[in-house]
Amino acid sequence: MLKAFLRDETGAELAEYAVAVALLVAIGLVVYRTLGTAVNTSNSVSGSKMQTATFP
């Protein structure tokens, strides 16, 4: 009975899926933070250009 329990791998797929999902979430957070910073910088530059713009 103990040998059968040790050979049973029914929970292995679940653990692999959990690791894969955690990895995807980590990648998503890194991309979100990088793009968020880039978008924020771009908006700040555009906003400052609009404030100093002169219209003829």
N, C-alpha and C positions, 0 to 999 in steps of 0.2 A: 504494500500500500504506500509506503514512503517513497519507494523507487518510482512508482507511477506518478506520485505527486511531484517529484523532482523533474520528471520528464515532461510533465504537462506544460505546454507553452501557450495556453489560450489567452493569457493576459499579456503576452509579449507584444502582440499587435497594438493593443491599447497603449502601452507604454511608448511604442515607436510613434504612434500618431500624436501623443501628447508632446513628445520631444519635437516633432515636426511643426506642430502648431506653435509651440513656444518659440522656435527659431523664426518662424514667419512673423510672429508678433514683434520680436526683437528687431528684425529687419525693417518692418513697417514703422516702428518707432524711430529708428535712425533716419529713414528716408523722410518721415514727417518732420522731424526736427531740422534736418538739413534744408529741405524745401521751405519750411516755415521761416527759417532765418533768412533765406534768400529772398522770399517774397516780402518779408518785412523790410529788408534793406531797400529793395526796389521801390516799395511804396513810400518809404521815407525820402528817398532821393526825388521821386516824382512830386511828392508834396512840397518839398523845399523849392523845387524849380517852379512850381505853380505860384508859390508865395512871392517869389522874387521876379516873376515874369512882368514885363512891361508890354502894354498894348498900345499901338499907335493911334 
